[in-house]
Amino acid sequence: MSTIKLIIFDLSGVCFSVEEPLYLEAFIKKHKLESQKGKFLKRYDEMLKRAERGQMSGIELWGILLKEFGVEASPAMIIKEMMDFKIPNVKVLDVAKKLKNDGYTVVYLTNYNKDYWDEILRRFDFNEWFSWGVVSYEIGFRKPEKEGFEYVLKKSKVKPKEAVFIDDLEANLQEPKGLGINTICFKTMESVTKFLETIPKEPLKESEWHFITKRSSIPPLTVLYKLLALSGELSKKLYSVSVPSLLEWRNGKFHWYVHTVEFNKSIKSATSLLSDPRKGRLHIEKAARCAEKLKKLVKGFYSRDLSKIATIKLFSEYNKVISIYSEGFVLGYVTWCSQTLQSRALEILSKYENRLVGIGLDRSSALAVLISHDKKTSYSVKDSMFDRWAKEYQSRLQAGVQDESWVKDELPLLHGEICQFLRKYEWIGYDYIGPVLSYTEILEAIRERKLKRKQRSASKKDILKTCALKKDEANIFEIISGLCYIKDFRNSSEDFVHYHLDRLFHEIGRRFDIDPMQVRYLWPNELRLLTEGCATFDEDYILQKMKYCSVIIDGTENTCLVGEEGQEKVEKMLGVKEAVEEPTGLSGVCASSGKVRGIVKVIENYEQMDKLKNGDILVAGMTSPRLMAAILRAGAIVTDDGGLTCHAAIIAREIRKPCIVGTKIATKILKDGMTVEVDAERGIVSIINKGS
């Protein structure tokens, strides 16, 4: 048998009792409809199928049914009473929970209309048992229609033979069998446990390394310290486990993998930490203090003339910075929990959708408001300045060519403010290797910026009052808001650190006659040996590293590899990938809802922004403040990385653009010139035309 990675459960009849037959029997008896029972059940079944495809609501279904059969009752109360008949099968749910904790992707696929499902969500927390799930009304297809199974396979990124579907009805197993999915007809717990005993005990055995991201322009030196810390004692103390990493650099492209088992455990532990309101707030505050401490230390030392400081002192101060820098990354690792928390947040808002409509909001826009923060960061300062400049000067900068010289002569006040801003904030968006924010870039941002309309929109207070969120529900949004803040603050702090470390790398390069970029390709111990005068490094060796090098970090012994031999070893560790059919799309996490078609433009770095035209689909590994001009022109945003608190997600919600994050493979699958449809609500990108 192939390695099983995905286990799909039916709910009614497997994980829970089947509530409808019992309730309908009681309803017919209560309202004396025995003589019309056949007609009543047939009519109910006809409308139920429509409702389960999202074509009508449960309230509408019962409204029509009650009118046709002359019964006076409340549709909402009927739905509530029906769900009282839903009883969990604890033994099955315990199995699902164990499978999830063992590293399998455990999913539910069920037929329900929205009103029935909202009532179920009020009663049960599915996050305890399942990784995620699909309800028929959300996708417009019912079991046993194959489209539902195809949707789950695509979203899970697994092959049919790597999945198992468990249902109590033999008729529901034929379509998944036809697709190549393994199936179990549930009759007793023994039928499930017997099959599961035949599954390999270690899911993902054939691929122990989980791909995280691919980025350009991240050389080894600085990022290595972060990931060494993630596999160290602080990570173990905070998240109960150290997380091994595998890092590759191929011709300037950085690839990061983490060990699957430890990564899953760390995310679970971090999510548990955040679920405690007091511990979560204290952790976020500690991460913010660490980022602030880092900025002060860097500013205090690297603002001096480095050419006059002894080499040993330079390296000593560098180590102090790196120590706090690494600590800040591990503390900020909790932001990786955002996808788990997002799932909870959206489930909570699903229960209040009818109330949200009353204040002009859908789930996505309500989420954006609830998780926004009003704390000041360097990014928010920049955004405020750019908004004001756009409001005051955009009309003057639209026509013709206006460069720095023109602005200096025609708009001297704006010129002075831009120069002052750059003196203080040119490092914003520096990322790892720059470049710095330029005068020309600011002018382009002012021209492209969309002016915000003055209109009264619902506030956090309005939403909390309207929905009357429970304390534990409100806490989820408060924690995510804190994560958004700490991610903003930490990223801006890292921009600041990388900007100042650039001066250090130039100074070390000057002293030892090495190109500054080559300095960044030294391992940490090699930098120490160089600055201590204990070693020199041949340029050919460093150029070979720039072509290919890798590091395997396991928390005890770290292995550094260079050249073709190292590349072959890493490829063997990752496993040879089987040839797969050319994909017709991909899936990820909905960060901001909406649906749009457009032409793909893959943006790997700041220099490529100009190729993106109005309405194009921006595809990137991840976004940063440096890409704002392109983001504002884009019709939608799709990224490899990120979750609810990433830059792309936050900005997309603010400017109301469709956005899907965390696809892992968007930059691999999507190519410039393709026409795609981005259906953000469903988290799916479909390839319409592959272009030229």
C-alpha positions, 0 to 999 in steps of 0.5 A: 500500500502507498503511504497514506497522508490524508484521511477523509471522514464522513460526519453523520453516521461515522463521527456523529449520529444521523439526526434527521430521520429521528427528528423528522419522524418526531416532527411528523408525529407532533404535527399530525402529518402521518397521512402525508408522511411520504409526500412530506419526506419527498418534498423535504429531500428535494429541497434539502439537496438544493440547500446542501448545494448552497442554492437555498438556506435551511431557513428558506427550506423550512419556511416553504415546507411549513407553508405548504403543509400548513404548520405553524412553527419557527424554522430557526427553532426547528433547526436548533431542535433537530441538531439536539439529536446530533450525538458525537461518536467519541470513539471515532473522534478519538481516533481522528484526533490521534491520527491528526496528532500523529501527523496525518491530514485529517479532514471531514467531507459532509453534506449540509446547508449553511443554517444547519452547519452554523448550528452544528458549529455552535455546539462542536469545536472541530479543530480538536479532531480535524485539520480542516474540512469541507461542507457541501454548500461551500463548494456547490457539490454534494457527496457522492459527486466526484467534484467534492473529492477532487476539491479535497485532493487538490487542497491537500496536495496529495494523490488519490492513492495517498488518501482514505475515505470513510463513510457509512453508505456503500453508495457514497464510496463508488466515486472516490473508488473510481478516482483511486482513493482508498475507501472504508465502509464504516459499520463498526469501529473494528472496520476502521481500526483494522484498516488503519493497522495496515497503514504505515506507522509513520505518515510522510515517511517518504518525505520527512522534510516539509517545504517552507519557502523559496526566496531570492536574495537571502544569503546564508550568513544572517538567516543561518543564525535564526534557524540555528536558534530554532533548533536550539534550547530556547525553542525547546523551552518555549515550544517543547521541541527544537525544529531541525532545518534543511537549507539550500542556496542554488544560484542565489535562490534560498530554499528552506525545509523543516523536519515534519514531525518536530515542526508539527509539534512546535506549531501545536505547542505554540498554538496551545501557548497562545490559547492561554490569554495571559500567557499569549499576551505576555509572550507577544509583549516579550517579543516586542521588547526583544525587537525594540532592544535589538533596534537600540543596540544596532543603532547605538553601535553601527551609527559610528565610524566602523573604519576606526573600530578594531576588528575584534571589537567589530565581531564582538558587537556583531555577536551581541546583535546576532544573539538578540536577533536570533532570540527575537526570531524564535519568540516571533515564531508564534506568528506561524500559528496564524493559519490554525487560528485563522480557521478558528476565527472564520468558524466563529464568524460563520456563526454570526454572518447574518448579524454582520450583514446588518452592519455591512460586513462579510466574514473576510472584512469583519476579520480584517477589522477585528485583527487590525492593531492600532499600535505604531510601527515603522511600517504604519508611519510610512503608510501614514506619510504616503497616504498624506502625500498622495492626498495632497500631491497625487494630482500634481504628480500624475501627468508627464515626467516628474523626477526629483529635480522637478519636485524640488523646484515645483513642490519644495515642501514635498521635496523637503519632507521626502528628504527628511523621511529618507534620512530617517527611514530609508531602511524600510523594506530593506529585507536582507540585502536591500536596496534602500528606499529611494526618492524615485520609489516614493514618487512612484508610490504616491502616484500609484496610491489609491486614495482612501474614501471617507466613509463610516465603516464598522469598528471593532466595537461595532462588531463585538457589540453586534455579534456579542462574542463570547469571551473565549471567541473574542480572545482569538481575535485579540491574539491574532491582532497581537500576532499581526503587530509583532510580525510588523514590528519584528519585520521592520526591526529586521529591516533596520538590522540588515540595513546596518549590518550591510555597513559591517559587511562592507567594512569587513570586505574592505579589510580582507579584500572580499566582496561584501556579498561574498562575506554574506556567503561565509558560514558563521564559524568562517566569519569568526576565523576570518576576523580573528586572523586564523583563516582566509578563504579562496575566492573560488571556494566562495563562488562555488558556495554561491552556486550551490551550498546547503546546511542541515541543522539538527540541533546537535551536529550541523552539516555544511555542504558545498558543490555538486557532491553536497547537492546530490546528498541533499537531493537524496535526503529530500527524495526523488520526486515522481513525475506528476501530471501537469497541474490545472491549478493550486490551492492555499489559504484565503487571506482576503475574499473575492474572485477575479481573472487576470494575467500572471506576473511572477515577481521575485524581487523589487526590480521586477515590479515594473512588469506588473500592469493594472489588473495582473495577478501578482504571484510571489514567494512573499510580499514586503512593503517594497512591493506596495506599488505593484500590489496596488496595481494588482487584481489579486495576490497569490503567494507561496508563503504566509498565513493570516498575519503575513504582509500580503494578507494584511494589506489585501484585507485593507485594500479589499483585494482577493488574496490567497497565501500559503500555496507553497508552489505558486511560483513553481506552477504559475508562469508569466503570461498565464491567465488564471482565476483567483477564487479567494473565498475557496482558496483556489487558483485555476489555470484558464489559459497557459498563454505563450 
